Amino acid sequence: MPRVLITDTTLRDAHQSKIATRMRTEDMLPICPKLDQVGFWSLEVWGGATFDACLRFLKEDPWERLRKLRRALPNTRLQMLLRGQNLLGYRHYSDDVVRAFVSRAANNGMDVFRIFDALNDVRNLRVSIEAVKATGRHAQGAISYTTSPVHTIEGFVAMAKELEDMGCDSIAVKDMAGLLTPAVTCTLMPALAAAVRVPIALHSHATSGLSAICQFLAAERGCYHVDTAISALSDGASHPATESIVAAFRDTQWDTGLDLALLQEIGFYFYAVRKKYRQFESEFTGLDTRVQVTQVPGGMISNLSNQLREQGALDRINEVLAEIPRVRQDLGFPPLVTPTSQIVGAQALFNVLTGTRYKNITNEVKLYLQGKYGSAPGLVNASVRQQAIGNEPVIECRPADLLLAEMENLRSQIEGTAHSEEDVLSYAMFPEVGRKFLEDRNAEKLQPELLEPMPRKNSPPSEVPSEAPVDFRVTLHGETYHIKVTGAGHQAKGQRPFYVTLDGMPEEVLVETIGDTVESGHSPQGRPKATKPGHVTTSMPSTLIEVLVQVGQEVKAGTPVLVTEAMKMETEIHAPVSGTVLVIHVSKGDHVVPDEALIEIG
Ligand code: MN
């Protein structure tokens, strides 16, 4: 009987699941010599969220992190999670970008690429698998596990065979939501093991508390490779504890052979590290069993709760949770994983908050229904599709077949700012965040958001601020917090929500006004309140990503005038009346909230 092999996810998925992907390289490197001694099959160290968080929050070069880990872990395979043709981003990239990315990742030290597609459309995996094979590294094809009337054991087995035929060196079952049950494990694993010759691995989140049981049953049934996380960052939204699983298989025929005493030392190290990041711990640090009832992953529920709280509509969470399966059915039952989890979740939220289903359809749902993400697992709702895209054609081919080579173009877009092919790829993955990171790095202006004291401005003590501050630090019980007021929502029942970031993390404070208030008729951003039919407003707090009109332009009612982004989804805002654009109060990148006049049409 083979030993059970362990992929430890502490340096990627575990801190992504437990502390919002905030662990810094400086907190990883000191423990690497010990991690390298353990004998893990691999260490998962990289993925879309880690790459994004490095550039956006930590102000670290993700490529530099990879090179440092490579040097610090000479004896252990390094593994990453790749979103197929989406690579680490949210859109489909052309094949030349996929090849360039995989080649640079391998060159910088990556050994194992776990590749998945949100729709399990294997056409979206083909080029990345080929690219990994071309580098001589390990290509692991992943099946995004979900449950629905169109997902069957036979379907998953057929996909596993296709992945094997495409050259995958192993197959992973990716249970990102913690949906897998012991009963399904006992039928799925032997079916997969009988169908393919390559090894099978199990990645199952501990969210609902079942994954450790599933891992043991999987090993009894032909899957000898499981994902775990060191105890300090294990369980709940993360993975079963490495130490526990090693102990669970001890003295069985699948004994991992790993040194528990050494793992304890590593555990204590991360126990101390985790304390530094406690402000990023999610609400559900323990079990969240809701997924077994609602089929909605815990991570999605907390994102949606945050959005609803911003709207002052947290009491509608159950309506949204009931709407998600309906939207998912309308879209042909996609598994809920990046990016489909955001696409389905945001549309469900819009359907509930606007009061009319599909009154407001996100651009991503339109693209999805055009086939631009690949083919849906099941049939999509034809009337929803008609409403979303009318008679626009639905593509049948692999989405990336429609994309022209784009590396050359990307290089020229970031020329002078990017100093390497890796820089170009950082920009390609996250255009705005990536560009800003590179510009700040070149100007030596990188300021991490956390853990380092903010530079203090010297202002004379006699200076009295003429207006309420919107960006300040408060010290409470010896802890200093950086607070930034980012906007305000609807006034309701004598309370008004103000949105603030607390050390870079979005928070909300409810303000009950006492005594006199200054009624300026302007929002905190200085925009007038929407009072007339010709005032263009947003229904959601969001970021403005495009202004489509100019002052003086004639528009018809219904013409798209703005594009906003909320929950990573884009929505067009239409002109409420016909007329001339008189004033534009916003520009690209602004944070906008309900009740503000963003554009005036008269
Ligand atoms: Mn995961």
Boltz pocket constraint, residues with backbone or C-beta under 6 A from the ligand:
constraints:
  - pocket:
      binder: B
      contacts: [[A, 13], [A, 175], [A, 176], [A, 203], [A, 205]]
      max_distance: 6.0
